[in-house]
Amino acid sequence: MTKTNFRKIAKEVIEVEIQSLKKLKKNINNSFDKVVNTINNCKNGKVIISGVGKSGIIAKKIASTLSSVGTPSFFVDASSCSHGDLGKISSNDVLILISFSGETAELKNIIQYANRNKKITLIGIVSKKNSLLYKTADIKLLIPEVKEAGPGNIVPTSSTIVQLAIGDAIAIAAMKHKRFSQLDFKKFHPSGSLGLKLKTVEDLMLTGKKIPFVNENKKMKEALKIISKKKLGVLIAINSKKKTTGIITDGQVRRASSTNSNFQNLIVKKIMTKKPISVNQDMLAAKALALMNNKKITSLCVYSDKKKYKTIGILHIHNILKANVH
């Protein structure tokens, strides 16, 4: 029995799909711009995506991707639309139908419904120019006919890769147009590894009465009570205008007390390190951790906007490690 070379097959499949993507890349034209602009201008309606079979699976993924980058989108099962789910589609909606042939029977009722309601914008992502979907779509996004991987050109492989790629391209283009940032992305991904990577300093910092503030003109005997009470091993020195002027760590306290018999009567500003390292509350926690490791410190003062001398929080390395940020 001849041994099957699976790795060779894998490489052949991938090569066929790569060629399909190259063909798609050459076909991007003004219709793509119209699709992205229509989606971004959909303010009073919904973005609804549908397809049948493998195209339906791709449609569901595209809807999910769009929603995750700031364009609320919903997948509607094409078959269910013939049994009541057409009610999910209403005026001012953008309806995206994905079909390789553009003639899938289950899509015909949706197409007719959209054409009767002139306030629904129908976008057809299709490969056949002479199809019902292509002819009736308000915006026609023609994707190339491609060779499917595998024998007989019968298994949807390259065609679904092309559909997936055009969906990703639409989502990223819409995202960039909206200036959708990492912080925006974090709002939609609070859990899992993505949520951890996108946690900010603001998410983990201590605020309000938990911040160990001490006036720079106080004596160290009073400062010691505060550092003991707050249990962070650090003090944030401020002046009469509430501006941050320095920082004192428990290490500095130990060193200063061992060399100065009058330590408790010293003024805070005689001990503190001036101009402590401060970070913006929007900085990623992972970046703040890297800064701590680089500077060999355990705490950072936190400010908002451009007010670097106004501490609104304190970030301790324990807070970052407890959140499993690394």
C-alpha positions as CSV (number, residue, x, y, z in Angstrom):
1,M,0.0,0.0,0.0
2,T,1.4,3.4,-1.0
3,K,2.0,5.7,1.9
4,T,0.1,9.0,1.6
5,N,2.3,12.1,1.8
6,F,0.2,14.3,4.1
7,R,2.7,17.1,4.3
8,K,2.8,17.4,0.5
9,I,-1.0,17.6,0.4
10,A,-1.0,20.3,3.1
11,K,1.4,22.4,1.1
12,E,-0.6,21.9,-2.1
13,V,-3.8,23.0,-0.4
14,I,-2.2,26.1,1.1
15,E,-0.5,27.0,-2.2
16,V,-3.9,26.9,-4.0
17,E,-5.4,29.1,-1.3
18,I,-2.5,31.5,-1.4
19,Q,-3.1,31.9,-5.2
20,S,-6.8,32.6,-4.5
21,L,-5.9,35.3,-2.1
22,K,-3.6,36.9,-4.6
23,K,-6.4,36.9,-7.1
24,L,-8.7,38.5,-4.6
25,K,-6.1,41.2,-3.8
26,K,-6.0,42.2,-7.5
27,N,-9.8,42.5,-7.6
28,I,-10.1,45.1,-4.8
29,N,-11.8,48.2,-6.4
30,N,-14.1,51.1,-5.7
31,S,-16.9,48.7,-4.7
32,F,-14.9,47.9,-1.6
33,D,-14.8,51.6,-0.6
34,K,-18.6,51.8,-1.1
35,V,-19.1,48.8,1.3
36,V,-16.9,50.2,4.0
37,N,-18.4,53.7,3.8
38,T,-22.0,52.3,3.8
39,I,-21.2,50.2,7.0
40,N,-19.6,53.2,8.7
41,N,-22.5,55.5,7.8
42,C,-25.1,53.1,9.2
43,K,-26.1,55.1,12.3
44,N,-29.9,54.5,12.6
45,G,-30.0,50.9,11.6
46,K,-28.2,47.6,12.1
47,V,-25.6,45.7,10.1
48,I,-26.9,42.3,9.3
49,I,-25.0,39.5,7.6
50,S,-26.3,36.2,6.2
51,G,-25.3,33.3,4.1
52,V,-26.0,29.6,3.5
53,G,-23.9,26.6,4.3
54,K,-20.1,27.4,4.5
55,S,-20.9,31.0,3.4
56,G,-23.2,31.2,6.4
57,I,-20.4,30.1,8.7
58,I,-18.2,32.8,7.2
59,A,-21.0,35.4,7.6
60,K,-21.3,34.6,11.3
61,K,-17.5,35.0,11.7
62,I,-17.5,38.4,9.9
63,A,-20.4,39.6,12.0
64,S,-18.5,38.7,15.1
65,T,-15.4,40.4,13.9
66,L,-17.2,43.6,13.0
67,S,-18.9,43.7,16.4
68,S,-15.6,43.3,18.2
69,V,-14.1,46.3,16.5
70,G,-16.9,48.8,17.0
71,T,-19.5,48.0,14.3
72,P,-22.5,46.3,16.0
73,S,-23.4,43.4,13.6
74,F,-25.6,40.4,13.7
75,F,-25.8,37.1,11.8
76,V,-29.2,36.0,10.6
77,D,-29.8,32.4,9.5
78,A,-31.0,32.5,5.9
79,S,-33.2,29.4,6.3
80,S,-34.9,30.9,9.3
81,C,-35.8,34.0,7.4
82,S,-38.4,32.1,5.4
83,H,-40.1,31.2,8.7
84,G,-40.4,34.6,10.5
85,D,-36.8,35.9,11.0
86,L,-37.2,38.4,8.2
87,G,-38.7,40.5,11.0
88,K,-35.2,41.0,12.3
89,I,-34.4,43.1,9.2
90,S,-35.9,46.6,9.1
91,S,-35.6,50.0,7.5
92,N,-32.2,51.7,7.5
93,D,-30.4,48.4,8.0
94,V,-27.4,47.4,6.0
95,L,-27.9,43.8,4.8
96,I,-24.8,41.9,3.6
97,L,-25.5,38.6,1.8
98,I,-22.6,36.3,1.1
99,S,-22.9,33.6,-1.6
100,F,-20.4,32.1,-4.0
101,S,-23.1,31.4,-6.7
102,G,-25.5,34.2,-5.8
103,E,-28.3,31.8,-6.6
104,T,-28.8,29.9,-3.4
105,A,-32.5,29.2,-2.9
106,E,-32.6,30.2,0.7
107,L,-31.4,33.7,-0.1
108,K,-34.1,34.5,-2.6
109,N,-36.8,35.4,0.0
110,I,-34.3,37.7,1.8
111,I,-33.3,39.4,-1.5
112,Q,-37.0,40.0,-2.4
113,Y,-37.8,41.4,1.0
114,A,-34.8,43.8,0.9
115,N,-35.7,44.9,-2.6
116,R,-39.3,45.7,-1.5
117,N,-38.0,47.8,1.3
118,K,-36.0,50.6,-0.4
119,K,-34.6,51.8,2.9
120,I,-32.6,48.6,3.3
121,T,-29.2,48.7,1.7
122,L,-28.3,45.3,0.1
123,I,-24.7,44.5,-0.3
124,G,-23.9,41.3,-2.3
125,I,-20.6,39.6,-1.8
126,V,-20.7,37.2,-4.7
127,S,-18.6,35.6,-7.5
128,K,-21.2,35.2,-10.3
129,K,-22.1,38.3,-12.3
130,N,-25.1,36.8,-13.9
131,S,-26.6,35.8,-10.5
132,L,-29.7,37.1,-8.8
133,L,-27.7,38.5,-5.9
134,Y,-25.3,40.4,-8.1
135,K,-28.1,41.8,-10.3
136,T,-30.3,43.0,-7.4
137,A,-27.7,44.2,-4.9
138,D,-27.4,47.9,-4.3
139,I,-23.6,47.5,-3.8
140,K,-22.0,44.6,-5.7
141,L,-18.8,43.3,-4.3
142,L,-17.5,40.8,-6.8
143,I,-15.0,38.4,-5.5
144,P,-13.1,36.2,-8.0
145,E,-14.0,32.7,-9.0
146,V,-11.2,30.5,-7.6
147,K,-10.0,27.0,-7.8
148,E,-10.9,24.9,-4.8
149,A,-8.2,22.9,-3.2
150,G,-8.5,19.1,-3.5
151,P,-9.6,16.8,-6.2
152,G,-12.6,17.6,-8.4
153,N,-12.8,21.3,-7.4
154,I,-15.8,20.4,-5.2
155,V,-14.9,21.1,-1.6
156,P,-15.4,24.8,-0.5
157,T,-11.9,25.7,0.5
158,S,-10.4,28.5,-1.5
159,S,-13.8,30.2,-2.0
160,T,-14.4,30.4,1.8
161,I,-10.9,31.6,2.4
162,V,-11.5,34.4,0.0
163,Q,-14.9,35.3,1.7
164,L,-13.2,35.3,5.1
165,A,-10.4,37.5,3.8
166,I,-12.7,40.1,2.3
167,G,-14.7,40.1,5.5
168,D,-11.6,40.7,7.6
169,A,-10.5,43.5,5.2
170,I,-13.9,45.2,5.6
171,A,-13.7,45.0,9.4
172,I,-10.2,46.4,9.6
173,A,-10.9,49.2,7.1
174,A,-14.0,50.2,9.1
175,M,-12.0,49.9,12.4
176,K,-9.3,52.2,11.1
177,H,-11.7,54.7,9.7
178,K,-13.4,55.0,13.2
179,R,-10.0,55.3,14.8
180,F,-10.9,52.3,17.0
181,S,-8.0,52.0,19.5
182,Q,-6.6,49.3,21.8
183,L,-8.6,50.9,24.7
184,D,-11.8,50.6,22.7
185,F,-10.9,47.0,21.8
186,K,-10.4,46.2,25.5
187,K,-14.0,47.3,26.3
188,F,-15.3,44.5,24.2
189,H,-12.8,41.9,25.4
190,P,-12.7,42.1,29.2
191,S,-11.9,38.4,29.8
192,G,-9.4,36.0,28.5
193,S,-5.9,36.5,27.3
194,L,-6.8,39.5,25.2
195,G,-8.4,41.2,28.2
196,L,-5.3,40.7,30.2
197,K,-3.0,42.0,27.5
198,L,-5.1,45.1,27.2
199,K,-5.6,46.0,30.8
200,T,-4.5,49.5,31.6
201,V,-2.9,51.2,34.6
202,E,-6.3,52.7,35.4
203,D,-7.8,49.2,35.7
204,L,-5.3,48.2,38.4
205,M,-4.2,51.3,40.3
206,L,-5.2,52.2,43.8
207,T,-7.1,55.5,44.2
208,G,-8.6,57.8,46.8
209,K,-7.8,57.2,50.4
210,K,-5.6,54.2,49.5
211,I,-2.9,56.5,48.1
212,P,-0.2,57.0,50.8
213,F,0.0,60.8,50.5
214,V,2.2,62.8,52.9
215,N,2.9,66.5,52.9
216,E,6.6,67.2,52.0
217,N,7.0,69.4,55.1
218,K,5.8,66.8,57.6
219,K,8.3,65.2,59.9
220,M,9.3,61.6,59.3
221,K,7.7,60.4,62.5
222,E,4.3,61.4,61.1
223,A,5.2,59.9,57.7
224,L,6.1,56.6,59.3
225,K,2.6,56.3,60.7
226,I,1.2,56.7,57.1
227,I,3.5,54.3,55.5
228,S,2.7,51.7,58.2
229,K,-1.1,52.3,57.8
230,K,-1.2,52.1,54.0
231,K,1.0,49.0,53.9
232,L,2.4,49.7,50.4
233,G,6.0,50.3,51.4
234,V,5.9,53.7,49.8
235,L,4.9,57.3,50.4
236,I,3.9,60.0,47.8
237,A,5.1,63.4,48.9
238,I,2.9,66.4,47.9
239,N,3.2,70.2,48.4
240,S,0.5,72.6,49.7
241,K,-0.9,72.8,46.1
242,K,-1.4,69.0,46.1
243,K,1.3,68.6,43.4
244,T,3.5,65.5,43.6
245,T,7.0,66.4,44.5
246,G,8.7,63.2,45.6
247,I,8.5,59.6,46.7
248,I,9.9,57.7,49.7
249,T,10.3,53.9,49.8
250,D,10.7,51.7,52.8
251,G,14.2,51.0,51.6
252,Q,15.0,54.7,51.9
253,V,13.5,54.8,55.3
254,R,15.7,51.9,56.5
255,R,18.9,53.4,55.1
256,A,18.2,56.9,56.4
257,S,17.2,55.7,59.9
258,S,20.3,53.6,60.2
259,T,22.6,56.6,59.5
260,N,20.8,59.4,61.3
261,S,20.0,59.3,65.0
262,N,17.6,62.3,64.5
263,F,15.8,60.6,61.7
264,Q,12.2,60.9,63.0
265,N,12.5,64.7,63.2
266,L,13.8,65.1,59.6
267,I,11.4,66.7,57.1
268,V,10.0,64.5,54.4
269,K,11.5,66.5,51.5
270,K,15.0,65.9,53.0
271,I,14.5,62.2,52.5
272,M,12.4,61.8,49.4
273,T,13.5,61.2,45.9
274,K,12.4,64.1,43.8
275,K,10.5,63.8,40.5
276,P,9.2,60.3,40.9
277,I,8.5,58.2,37.8
278,S,4.9,58.8,36.8
279,V,2.8,57.1,34.0
280,N,-0.5,58.0,32.3
281,Q,-3.5,56.1,33.4
282,D,-4.1,54.9,29.8
283,M,-0.7,53.1,29.6
284,L,-1.0,49.3,29.2
285,A,-0.3,47.5,32.5
286,A,2.1,45.2,30.7
287,K,4.1,48.2,29.6
288,A,4.1,49.6,33.2
289,L,5.4,46.3,34.5
290,A,8.2,46.4,32.0
291,L,9.0,49.9,33.1
292,M,9.1,48.8,36.8
293,N,11.5,45.9,35.9
294,N,13.7,48.2,33.9
295,K,13.9,50.9,36.6
296,K,14.0,48.2,39.4
297,I,11.1,49.9,41.3
298,T,7.9,48.5,42.7
299,S,5.5,51.5,42.5
300,L,4.5,54.1,40.0
301,C,2.6,57.4,40.4
302,V,-0.3,57.7,38.0
303,Y,-1.7,60.8,36.4
304,S,-4.4,61.6,33.9
305,D,-4.3,63.7,30.7
306,K,-1.1,65.9,30.8
307,K,-1.2,66.7,34.5
308,K,2.0,64.8,35.4
309,Y,2.4,66.5,38.8
310,K,-1.1,65.6,40.0
311,T,-1.2,62.0,41.2
312,I,-4.6,60.3,40.9
313,G,-3.5,56.8,41.7
314,I,-0.6,54.5,42.6
315,L,0.3,51.3,40.8
316,H,2.1,48.7,42.9
317,I,3.8,45.7,41.2
318,H,1.7,43.4,43.4
319,N,-1.5,44.7,41.7
320,I,-0.1,43.8,38.3
321,L,1.1,40.4,39.3
322,K,-2.2,39.6,41.1
323,A,-4.0,40.4,37.8
324,N,-1.8,37.9,36.0
325,V,-0.4,40.6,33.7
326,H,3.0,39.7,32.3
